[in-house]
Amino acid sequence: MRGILAVPCRLAPDVQVRKESWGLLFYLQTRHKVCFVRSGDWLYPAHFDGTWTLENITDDIARRTGAPVEIIEYSLPKLAKHLTSSRMILDEVR
């Protein structure tokens, strides 16, 4: 599964993300679109700056939280797919 986790994640143009106590809030002001991600302390805005891959994010979450890698690898690609289909992040190499 690690191969599909190697693509960098970055915010789509004009999308902003901020950390909240419950997780992340992605928003696109120009289209008044928001996406709430109840991730607790798993994810941070820096994870979507284009320098982190899903593999790096998985390793970071496991290291910081002690969560089993298998659970993260199961959940994170689904979240990335949802954020990509919502046009909040891009999973393409620039």
C-alpha positions as CSV (number, residue, x, y, z in Angstrom):
1,M,0.0,0.0,0.0
2,R,2.9,2.3,0.6
3,G,3.3,3.0,-3.2
4,I,0.0,4.8,-3.4
5,L,0.9,6.9,-0.4
6,A,3.9,8.5,-2.0
7,V,2.2,11.4,-3.9
8,P,2.5,14.8,-2.2
9,C,-0.7,16.4,-0.9
10,R,-1.2,20.1,-1.2
11,L,-4.0,22.5,-1.0
12,A,-5.9,23.3,-4.2
13,P,-5.6,26.9,-5.4
14,D,-7.3,29.5,-3.1
15,V,-8.1,26.8,-0.5
16,Q,-7.1,27.6,3.1
17,V,-7.0,25.3,6.1
18,R,-6.8,26.0,9.8
19,K,-6.5,23.9,12.9
20,E,-9.5,23.7,15.3
21,S,-9.8,21.8,18.5
22,W,-11.7,19.0,16.9
23,G,-9.6,18.8,13.7
24,L,-9.2,20.8,10.5
25,L,-11.4,23.3,8.6
26,F,-10.7,23.6,4.9
27,Y,-12.4,26.5,3.2
28,L,-12.6,28.2,-0.2
29,Q,-13.8,31.7,0.3
30,T,-14.4,32.5,-3.3
31,R,-17.0,29.7,-3.6
32,H,-18.2,29.8,0.1
33,K,-17.3,26.1,0.4
34,V,-16.1,24.5,3.6
35,C,-15.1,21.0,4.6
36,F,-14.8,19.9,8.2
37,V,-12.4,17.0,9.1
38,R,-12.8,15.7,12.6
39,S,-9.2,14.5,12.9
40,G,-8.4,15.6,16.4
41,D,-4.6,15.8,16.8
42,W,-3.9,13.5,13.9
43,L,-3.6,16.2,11.1
44,Y,-2.2,19.7,11.0
45,P,-2.4,22.3,8.2
46,A,1.3,21.8,7.5
47,H,0.6,18.3,6.2
48,F,-1.0,19.9,3.2
49,D,1.8,22.3,2.2
50,G,2.9,20.1,-0.7
51,T,6.0,18.7,1.0
52,W,4.2,15.9,2.8
53,T,3.1,12.6,1.2
54,L,0.4,10.4,2.7
55,E,3.3,8.0,3.7
56,N,5.0,10.9,5.6
57,I,1.8,11.9,7.2
58,T,1.1,8.3,8.2
59,D,4.5,8.0,9.8
60,D,4.1,11.3,11.6
61,I,0.7,10.4,13.0
62,A,1.9,7.0,14.2
63,R,5.0,8.5,15.8
64,R,3.1,11.3,17.6
65,T,0.0,9.4,18.7
66,G,1.0,5.8,18.9
67,A,-1.9,4.9,16.6
68,P,-1.3,1.6,14.6
69,V,0.0,2.2,11.1
70,E,-2.6,-0.1,9.7
71,I,-5.5,2.0,11.0
72,I,-3.9,5.2,9.6
73,E,-3.2,3.6,6.3
74,Y,-6.9,2.5,6.1
75,S,-8.3,5.9,7.0
76,L,-6.0,8.4,5.5
77,P,-6.3,7.5,1.8
78,K,-10.1,7.6,2.1
79,L,-9.9,11.1,3.6
80,A,-7.5,12.2,0.8
81,K,-9.8,10.9,-1.8
82,H,-12.7,12.8,-0.2
83,L,-10.7,16.0,0.0
84,T,-9.5,15.6,-3.6
85,S,-13.1,15.0,-4.9
86,S,-14.2,18.0,-2.9
87,R,-11.4,20.0,-4.6
88,M,-9.8,21.0,-1.3
89,I,-6.5,19.3,-2.0
90,L,-4.6,18.2,-5.0
91,D,-2.8,14.9,-5.1
92,E,-0.8,15.5,-8.3
93,V,2.9,16.4,-8.7
94,R,3.4,20.0,-9.6
